[in-house]
């Protein structure tokens, strides 16, 4: 398929051919949701924890005798009903990690990028080179492209200093093409890719998965011994 190519001033430079497998993949919302949930779960540290009555210090003796005081019987000041006591059913350190097959993550990314393109929210520019690498110049480029709101920039082939200049812009995230993922694509309303980033993405995700077949050579052995 063909995608319209623009320069940094928003002028049309024609169209370029791109891989259908990456930019014209069918939509699969259920798969994208599953992959995004797993990615967010893997980002959780899982280090929060509370102390139960066994972990709280103190409370080794009985507060008062069992009978004769007129008060409720108590066995320890570290029981959950006491101030400073242990927590019942509190969180404990755990791993939230979900293992997602690579084929599922790749398919979800293709579906996300293709959906952005079909909705008109993916823009391809020829390059992102500036004479003066400043934050205001990148903001002017986005303004020339008529982009408002959150933006994901994939600027392969650009000066590394552009990454530092773009991070000062609110709601703008700049990443290289090999770090593309479904979550970043979905969180941003617009996606801007340089032509080199498109080609690199095609090299990584543009070809369909082909399973290698194991070829086993079977040799017939004559068991008859003469």
KOLFI-72664 format. One line per field, with one value per residue (C-alpha): residue number from 1; residue in three letters; x, y, z. Coordinates in Angstrom, 2 decimals, always signed. Example, Ala and Ser with C-alpha at 12.3 -4.5 7.8 and 13.67 -1.06 7.14 Angstrom:
2
fiza c(1,2)
seza c(ala,ser)
x c(+12.30,+13.67)
y c(-4.50,-1.06)
z c(+7.80,+7.14)
% end
This chain:
226
fiza c(1,2,3,4,5,6,7,8,9,10,11,12,13,14,15,16,17,18,19,20,21,22,23,24,25,26,27,28,29,30,31,32,33,34,35,36,37,38,39,40,41,42,43,44,45,46,47,48,49,50,51,52,53,54,55,56,57,58,59,60,61,62,63,64,65,66,67,68,69,70,71,72,73,74,75,76,77,78,79,80,81,82,83,84,85,86,87,88,89,90,91,92,93,94,95,96,97,98,99,100,101,102,103,104,105,106,107,108,109,110,111,112,113,114,115,116,117,118,119,120,121,122,123,124,125,126,127,128,129,130,131,132,133,134,135,136,137,138,139,140,141,142,143,144,145,146,147,148,149,150,151,152,153,154,155,156,157,158,159,160,161,162,163,164,165,166,167,168,169,170,171,172,173,174,175,176,177,178,179,180,181,182,183,184,185,186,187,188,189,190,191,192,193,194,195,196,197,198,199,200,201,202,203,204,205,206,207,208,209,210,211,212,213,214,215,216,217,218,219,220,221,222,223,224,225,226)
seza c(unk,unk,unk,unk,unk,unk,unk,unk,unk,unk,unk,unk,unk,unk,unk,unk,unk,unk,unk,unk,unk,unk,unk,unk,unk,unk,unk,unk,unk,unk,unk,unk,unk,unk,unk,unk,unk,unk,unk,unk,unk,unk,unk,unk,unk,unk,unk,unk,unk,unk,unk,unk,unk,unk,unk,unk,unk,unk,unk,unk,unk,unk,unk,unk,unk,unk,unk,unk,unk,unk,unk,unk,unk,unk,unk,unk,unk,unk,unk,unk,unk,unk,unk,unk,unk,unk,unk,unk,unk,unk,unk,unk,unk,unk,unk,unk,unk,unk,unk,unk,unk,unk,unk,unk,unk,unk,unk,unk,unk,unk,unk,unk,unk,unk,unk,unk,unk,unk,unk,unk,unk,unk,unk,unk,unk,unk,unk,unk,unk,unk,unk,unk,unk,unk,unk,unk,unk,unk,unk,unk,unk,unk,unk,unk,unk,unk,unk,unk,unk,unk,unk,unk,unk,unk,unk,unk,unk,unk,unk,unk,unk,unk,unk,unk,unk,unk,unk,unk,unk,unk,unk,unk,unk,unk,unk,unk,unk,unk,unk,unk,unk,unk,unk,unk,unk,unk,unk,unk,unk,unk,unk,unk,unk,unk,unk,unk,unk,unk,unk,unk,unk,unk,unk,unk,unk,unk,unk,unk,unk,unk,unk,unk,unk,unk,unk,unk,unk,unk,unk,unk,unk,unk,unk,unk,unk,unk)
x c(+0.00,+0.99,+1.29,+1.46,+4.90,+5.30,+8.23,+8.73,+6.76,+3.71,+4.12,+3.35,+6.26,+4.17,+3.56,+5.79,+5.21,+4.99,+4.48,+0.83,+1.66,+2.63,+0.46,-2.65,-3.10,-6.62,-7.93,-7.92,-9.05,-9.14,-5.52,-4.34,-6.15,-4.53,-1.04,-1.44,-2.73,+0.26,+2.68,+1.21,+1.31,+4.99,+5.72,+4.45,+7.16,+5.10,+7.14,+4.30,+3.75,+2.30,+3.12,+0.81,+0.66,+3.58,+5.85,+5.01,+7.47,+6.33,+3.25,+5.05,+3.02,-0.67,-1.88,-3.91,-5.14,-7.87,-10.58,-11.61,-10.87,-14.27,-12.62,-12.56,-9.96,-6.84,-3.87,-1.50,-1.30,-0.22,-3.59,-5.30,-7.88,-5.16,-3.63,-0.19,-1.15,-0.82,-2.78,-5.29,-5.25,-2.84,-0.78,+2.51,+5.38,+4.54,+5.25,+2.58,+4.49,+2.57,+4.42,+3.20,+4.35,+6.38,+3.98,+1.10,+3.03,+4.03,+0.48,-0.89,+1.64,+0.70,-2.97,-2.34,-0.26,-2.69,-5.60,-3.78,-3.20,-6.81,-8.02,-5.71,-3.60,-0.29,+1.94,+5.14,+7.77,+10.90,+13.34,+13.61,+16.78,+17.08,+19.77,+19.22,+18.05,+15.73,+12.46,+10.62,+11.72,+10.23,+7.06,+6.91,+7.22,+4.27,+2.34,+3.17,+1.92,-1.31,-0.82,-2.57,-2.65,-0.41,+2.13,+4.46,+7.58,+9.61,+12.62,+15.17,+18.03,+17.76,+20.35,+20.51,+20.11,+16.56,+15.60,+16.70,+14.90,+11.63,+11.37,+10.71,+7.42,+4.34,+2.45,+5.22,+7.24,+10.13,+11.42,+13.42,+11.59,+12.95,+11.19,+7.77,+5.03,+1.26,+0.91,+2.77,+0.89,-2.50,-1.70,-0.88,-3.48,-1.00,+1.99,+4.73,+7.38,+10.35,+10.81,+13.87,+11.84,+9.22,+11.86,+13.42,+10.00,+9.33,+12.58,+11.57,+7.81,+7.05,+7.38,+4.94,+6.05,+7.20,+7.67,+10.76,+10.07,+12.41,+13.57,+14.54,+16.45,+15.31,+17.80,+16.66,+19.00,+18.97,+18.76,+19.19,+22.67,+23.82)
y c(+0.00,+3.65,+6.30,+10.03,+11.52,+15.01,+17.27,+19.05,+22.04,+19.91,+19.98,+16.84,+14.99,+12.30,+8.77,+5.91,+2.16,+0.39,-3.20,-4.24,-6.76,-3.94,-1.00,-2.79,-5.47,-6.41,-4.89,-7.17,-5.23,-8.28,-9.15,-5.55,-5.33,-8.53,-7.40,-3.91,-5.29,-7.64,-4.80,-2.63,-5.55,-6.16,-2.51,-2.94,-3.30,-5.43,-4.36,-3.02,-4.95,-4.76,-6.53,-9.12,-9.86,-12.27,-9.60,-6.75,-6.43,-6.59,-8.17,-11.07,-11.08,-10.99,-7.37,-8.32,-11.47,-13.53,-13.02,-10.60,-7.24,-6.71,-6.09,-8.22,-10.92,-10.10,-12.19,-9.66,-5.94,-6.81,-8.30,-6.64,-4.82,-2.93,+0.32,-0.53,-4.17,-6.41,-5.91,-8.53,-9.55,-6.76,-6.72,-8.57,-8.43,-10.40,-10.54,-9.34,-10.50,-11.99,-13.88,-12.89,-14.76,-12.69,-13.43,-11.96,-8.77,-8.34,-8.94,-6.42,-3.81,-4.32,-3.98,-0.77,+0.91,-0.10,+1.30,+4.61,+4.77,+3.93,+6.63,+9.22,+9.58,+8.34,+10.81,+9.96,+12.66,+12.38,+13.38,+15.34,+17.35,+20.85,+23.50,+24.50,+21.71,+23.51,+22.61,+25.48,+24.29,+20.85,+22.50,+24.53,+21.32,+19.79,+22.99,+22.88,+19.29,+20.48,+18.17,+18.92,+16.83,+13.95,+12.79,+9.83,+10.66,+7.84,+9.71,+7.23,+8.86,+12.13,+13.87,+12.33,+15.79,+15.89,+13.35,+15.79,+18.71,+16.81,+15.56,+19.11,+19.19,+18.27,+15.19,+14.39,+11.18,+10.38,+6.82,+4.85,+2.40,-0.74,+0.36,+0.54,-1.07,-1.19,+0.78,+3.87,+3.78,+3.65,+6.27,+8.95,+10.47,+11.04,+9.04,+10.71,+8.54,+9.44,+7.51,+5.76,+4.72,+3.23,+1.18,-0.02,-0.99,-2.93,-4.84,-5.83,-6.42,-6.16,-9.80,-12.56,-15.22,-18.43,-21.52,-23.50,-27.13,-29.73,-32.00,-35.41,-37.68,-41.21,-43.83,-47.35,-49.85,-53.42,-55.46,-58.76,-60.00,-62.51)
z c(+0.00,-0.31,+2.39,+1.85,+2.56,+4.04,+4.85,+8.17,+6.86,+6.11,+2.32,+0.34,-1.27,-2.91,-1.73,-0.61,-0.68,+2.68,+3.78,+3.99,+6.69,+9.06,+8.01,+6.76,+9.40,+10.52,+13.73,+16.78,+19.85,+22.12,+21.34,+21.78,+25.13,+26.37,+25.35,+26.83,+30.14,+30.31,+29.52,+32.27,+34.71,+33.94,+34.75,+38.32,+40.96,+43.32,+46.35,+48.53,+51.73,+55.24,+58.48,+59.94,+63.67,+63.36,+61.85,+64.24,+67.12,+70.73,+72.22,+73.78,+76.96,+77.74,+78.33,+81.39,+83.03,+81.43,+84.04,+86.75,+85.05,+83.45,+80.10,+77.01,+77.02,+75.02,+74.15,+72.60,+71.91,+68.38,+67.48,+64.46,+66.62,+68.50,+67.31,+65.93,+65.58,+62.59,+59.36,+58.27,+54.60,+53.69,+50.48,+50.37,+47.85,+44.75,+41.04,+38.63,+35.58,+32.68,+29.98,+26.53,+23.41,+20.98,+18.14,+20.14,+20.93,+17.29,+16.07,+18.59,+17.45,+13.80,+14.66,+16.64,+13.94,+11.19,+13.19,+13.59,+9.85,+8.98,+11.37,+9.78,+12.93,+11.49,+9.64,+7.76,+7.17,+5.07,+7.84,+11.07,+10.69,+12.12,+11.82,+15.44,+17.69,+20.08,+21.69,+20.04,+16.58,+17.20,+18.48,+15.25,+13.20,+15.03,+14.43,+10.71,+10.59,+12.25,+15.18,+18.44,+21.57,+22.56,+19.99,+19.58,+17.54,+16.00,+14.66,+13.35,+11.47,+13.37,+15.49,+18.99,+20.48,+19.10,+21.75,+24.46,+22.84,+22.34,+25.91,+27.12,+25.21,+27.16,+25.90,+23.38,+23.56,+21.22,+20.82,+18.23,+16.01,+17.74,+20.95,+19.36,+21.45,+21.51,+24.75,+23.51,+20.20,+21.94,+24.58,+22.00,+19.70,+16.85,+15.61,+13.53,+11.88,+9.77,+6.54,+7.97,+11.01,+8.69,+6.88,+10.13,+11.47,+8.27,+8.72,+12.25,+11.96,+8.24,+7.23,+8.25,+10.69,+9.01,+11.11,+10.21,+9.53,+10.92,+8.17,+9.45,+7.17,+7.63,+6.70,+6.21,+7.75,+6.64,+9.83,+8.07,+8.60,+6.15)
% end
